[in-house]
Amino acid sequence: MGPKNTFRKQKKYHSDVIATAQASGRILQFWNALLVGDDLTVVSIIDEPEYAFLLDAIYYTSDIEEWKNFRFNYRGLRLWSLTYEQELTTPLHITAGRGFTECLRHLLLRGARVDLTPGGTTALHEACVECQPECVKLLLQYRANPNATNEDGQMPLHVCTELQSLECAKHLLAFGALINGQSLDDNNTPLHVAARHGLPDHVELYLHHGAALNLQNDDGNTPLNTACSQPQDCTSLERYSRVCHMLVAAGADIHISDADKQTPLHMACKNANPDVVDLLLQYKALVNEMDYGGDAPMHNILKVVAYKTDHEPERIVQALLNYGSIRVWPGALPKVLKYCCTSPRTIEVLLNTYDRLKITEAWVEAVPPEVFKKHRDFYKSLFALMQTPRSLQHLARHRLRVFLEGRLHKVVPKLGLPTFLKNYLMLAFRDYIH
């Protein structure tokens, strides 16, 4: 793709601002009262005619002298310190972001301008970022624009990125926020944002309000692609799984690929989410589709096994093979063993798709001593095959799997066989090789 032309709203810098570092007297008292939500002091000061201008005053919160000192301290220098960034705010921004509802109410009652953006963002954005639903509702009641864009081209719904921001999103939609409004920088919709951050309740809300399921952003990602592509730790796997289930159940297209020709299945394998992989396969995702790099979903999961052992990558490899995935070229198996040996079940399920294995000393050397010690029984059973062929039971399984290639997941459940045999045919884990 060529370079992206984006529109970015320019900040309007002001010369008539109040520098908080030099403030004194009543102005300093007013500023400090804002910071702690002291509504009585705030009201008493702005009700004085002499200080009424503080209602919409713009405050400059950076200390340029401190920045200059740091700028020329090469030992502490960081790239972000090379340019000076003005930090501008207003009383509305301070009170809305900190959840000081009474202070905010007093300011609005006295006519504070609700859509000021001195720092590139509105007070409504600030309240959404900080998950302050009562402040969001109050600002909207005073005609704050629910579709105003900040300096990054985002509307308030785009900055509802936390689980706790659900009520903020509800208020925004109730006051006319665009459910399919796209950010100016990358054309993300609120549904893209909710999917990226793994917010199932937000996704449910947006779908209820008619969010577009298959709209692609500038990277070619739909909300489903976005959810699948987001890096996930163990604590967030279930949330992303719920998001993907909702999107697919609502009709999301599982075959749309991004700019690199990666499908949701590629991405779910790369981020090792077994439940999402199972879901996509059940909805007929193409198990051997290759991206522009020549990688199929199997390649993606094998690349991350060593880093994702707590994600149960063996379940993904098992599922892909049962749905007809390509196998690893036998000559590359020692290399796969070297990089995936910390997950013996991944090795087990992978090797159980071959009728014979040419195990050499290179295989033994591929497993570090500490890994061998931790999984001794499994690796002893594997290396024992240097002298013995695969068992007849395994060879019978292999022959039947070859015959049912690509149909296993459909045919095996219908066979009149005991459950343990069906599981065996589907590569159930036994923690040894035979």
N, C-alpha and C positions, 0 to 999 in steps of 0.2 A: 504493500500500500504506500502511496506517496505521503509527503508531509501533510499534517492535518492543519487546516486553517480554522482557527477557533477565535471566537469573540470573547474578550475578557473585559468586564466592566472596570474602568479605571477608577482608582481611589481619588477622591477629591481632597487634596491636602489644604489645610487651613492655616492662616497666619494668626488669626484672632482667637487663639485657643488659650485655655488655662493650663499652664504647666503645673502639675500637682507637686512636683519636687520643689517648686518655689512658692507654692500657695501659703497663705498665712491668714490670720484673723478669721472672719466669718466664712470666707471661702474655704479655708482649710477645715473649719468645723463642719461645713456642709458636706465636703468630700468624705470626711471620716464618718459622718452620720450615714451617708449612702452605703459605705462599705460594710456597715454592721446592721443596716436596716432599721435605724433609729428614726421612725416615721415622725415622731413628735418634733424632734430637732429639725428634720428636713422641712416640715410644714412651717415651723416658726420662722425659718430663715427665708424661704422663698415667698412667704406672705409679706415680707418687708419690701416695700417698693424699690428700695435701693438695690436689693439682691434678686429681684424677680427674673433678671436675665439668666440666673443660674439654672432655670428650668430647662432650657434647651442649650445650655452651655456645652461646648465640646472640650473634653479634658484630654490633655496630652500626658500619658502616664509613663513615657520612657524618660530616662535620664541620660541626656546626650554626653555629659561629662564622663559618666560611668562607662558609656560605650566607647568613648575616645580612649580612655585608659586601657580598656580591654583590647581595643583595635590595635594598639601598638605594643601590646604585651605578646610578643611572638611565641612565648612558651605556652600560653593558654589559648592561642589563636585557633579558631575553627572557621570553616568556610562561611558559615552563616553570618559571621561577624564582619565580613568584608564590606557589606553594604549596610547603611543605616535605614532602619524601618520605623516609621512613625507609628506609635500605638495610640490611636484615638478612640475615645468612647464618650458616651453621654450618660446622664442620670438614668434614662430608661434602660440602657444596655446593662448598667450595673445592677439595678434592682431586678430586672427581668431574669438575668442570668443567675442571680443568687437566690431567686425565689422569694424576694421580699414583696409579697403581694400587696400589703397595705401601703408601703412606700410607693409602689408602682401605681396603685389606684389614686393616691393623692396627686401624683405628678400628672396623670392622665386627666383627672378632674380639672386641673388648672391649665389644661391646654397644651401639654407637651406634644411635640411633633412626633407622631408615632412611627414614621418611616424614615427617619434620619439614618444615614449610612456613612458616618465620618470615617470609620475604620474599614469600610468595604462590606459591612454586614448590618442587617437591621436588628432591632431589639427582639423581633420575633424569631429570627434565626438563633439569636443568643439563647433565648428561652428554650428552644427546641434542642439545641446542642446539649444544654445542661439539664434536660428532662424536667422542666418546670411547667406542668400542664395548667395549673391555675393561672400562671402568668401568661401562658399562651392564649388561654381563653379570654382573659381580660384584654389583652392587646387586640385580639380579633374583634371583641365587642366594641372597641374604640376605633374600628375600621383599619386596622393594620392589614396590609396587602398580603394575602396568603400565598400569592404567587410571585412575590418580589424576588429578584435574584441578587445573590451576594457577589463579591468580587470573583469568585470561582464559577459563576454561572449557575449556582445551585439555588433552587427554591427551598422554602422551609421543610417540605416533605423529604427532600434529599438529605437533610442533616439529622433526620430522625434515625439514628444508627444504633441506638442502645435498646435493650429489652424494655427499659423503663420509660422509653419515649412513646409507648403505644397510645397513651391518652392524649399526648400532644398531637399525634397523627390523626386521631379521631376528631379532635377539635378543628384541625386544619381542614379536613374533608367536610365537616359540617358547615364550615364558612366558605366553601367554594374552592378549595385547593384543587388543582388539576391532577387527576389521578394518573394521567399519562404524560404529564409535563416532563420534558426532557432537559437535562442540564446542558448548558451551552458548550462546555468543554468537551464532553465525551458522549452526549446524547443518552445518558442513563435515565431511566424512569424511576419513580419511587419503588417499583417492584424489583428492578435491578438492585437497588440499594439494599432493600430488605433481604433479598436472596444472598447478596454478597456477605452480609453480616449475620446470616443465619437466624433470622427473626421470624419464626413461624406464625406468631400472632399477627404481626404486621402483614405478612403474606396473605393470611386468611382475610384480613380486613380489606386489603387492596383488591383481592380477587372478588370480594363481595361488592365492591364499588366499580367493578368492570375494568380492572387493569388489563392491559394488552399482554397476552402471554408470550407471543413470539416476536415482539419488536426487538430488533438488533441494535446494539450501540455501535460506536465507531470501531470497536475491535471485532465486530461481528458476533458478539455474544448476546444471546437471549437471557432472560432471568434464570432459566434452567442451566444454561452453560455457565453463567456467573456463579451460581450456587455450587456447581460441581467443581469449578476451577479454583475456588477459594481454599487456601491452606487451612487445615483443620487439625486441632489437637484432640486427644481422646475425650475431653470433656465436652467438645462441641459436635462430635460425630452425630449424636442423636438429633440435635437441633437441625443440622443440615439435612439429615435424612428426612425429617418431618417436612421441611421446606420442599424438598424434591418430590416427596410423595404428593403433597398438595398441588404442586405445579403440574405434575404428570396426570394426576386424576382430573385436573381442570382442563386438560387438553394440550399441554405443552408438547411441541414437536421435539422428539428425542433425537432426530436425525440432523438437525441444523448444526453445521460446523462453523467454527470461528475463522478468522483471517488466516490461521495456520492449518486449516482443515482438521482441527481437533473437534471431535464430537463430545457430548456430555460423558460418554463412556470412557473415552481417552482421559478426560479430566478427573472423573471419579476414581479411575485406577491410579492416576498419578498422585492423588491425595489420599488413596487407600481408605475409601469408605465402603466397607463390604455391603452394608444394607442398600446403599444407593446403586452399587453395581448390580446386586440382585434385582432391584427394581427395574433398572434399565434393560437388563437381559430379559426379564419377564415381558417387557413391552416391545421385544423384538429389536433391540439395538443390534447394530451390525458388529459382530464380535471380531471380525478380521479387517475392518476398515483401516486404512493407513493414512496418517497425516502427511504433510509436506516433507517431514523429516524421514519418512519411511517407517515410522513406528506404528505398530498395532497396539491395542490396549494391553496385551500381554507384555510387550516390551516396557510399557510405562510402569506397570506394577513391579516387574522384576528389578527395575532400576532403583526402586525406593524401599525394597523389602528390608534392607539392613537398617534403615532409619525409622521404619514404621512397624517394628515387630509387635508393639502393643496395640496396633490397629487390626490384628489378625489378617495379615496379607495372604495367609494360606487359604482363607475362605474365598478370596478374590480369584486366586490362581485356580482353585478347584472349580468355581463357578464358570470361569472362562473356558476351561477345558471341557466341562460338561455341556457347554453350549457350542462346542465345535471350534474353539480357538486353535490357531496354529501352535505347534509345539516348537521347542527350542531345537535348533540343529544339533545333533548328537555331539559333534565336534566341539561345540561351545559349552557343553555341560560342565566341564571342570571349572570354567570361568564363572558360570552361574553358581556353582557350588562355593567358590571362593567368596563371592559377594553376598550370597544369601544363606550361608551356613549358620548364621545366628537364628534362623527360623527353620528348624528341622522339618516342621510340618509342610512348609513350602517346598522343600527339597523332596519330601516323601510324595506329595501329590503330583509333583512334576515328573518324577522318575517312574511313577506307577502308570504312565501312559506309554512306556516303552516295553517291548517284549524281551529285549536283551540290553545289557549294559556292558560296555567295555571299560571296566574299572582298572585303572593303573595307579602307580605310585603318585602320579600327579594329582589324583583325586585325594589321596591321603594327605599330601603336602598342602592342599588347598584349605584344609580345615585347621585353624590354629589350635595349639594344645589346650588352651583354656576353654575353647568352644567344645572340643572333643571331650574334655573332662566333664563339662556341664551337661552334655547330652550323650554320654558314653554309650548307653544301650542302643540308641538309634544309630549312631555312627558305626558301632561294632556290627550291627546287622547289615548296614550298607556295605562296609568294606569286606564282609564275609563273602559277598558275591563275586569277589575276585577269583575264587576257586570253585564256585557253584553256580549253576544256571538258575533262572527264575523258577519259582514253584509252578506246578501244574495248575493250581488254583488261580494264580495270577495270570498265567498264559491263557486260560479259558476266559477270564475277565477281559483281557486285552483283545482277544479275538472277537468277542461279542461287542466290545466298544467300537472296534474298527467297523464292524458290520453296521452298527447303528450310528455311525459318525454323523453329527449334526442333528440327530433325532433323539438322542439319549434322554434329554429332559422331558420329552413328550412320551416316549415309549416305555421307559423303565417304570414310572409310577403305575402304568396300566398292566404290567406283567403280574401274573398270579404267583408271585414268589414271596417268601418270608421277608419281613422288613429288613433283617440284617443282611440278606443277600442283595436287596435293592440298594441299600446303603453302600455295600461293598462295590457294586457296579458303578456307583456314583462317586467313587474314590473317597469313602469315609476314612477319617484319620485313625490309624492304628499305632502310630508312634514307632513303627519298625518297618523294614523293607524285607520282602521275602520273594 
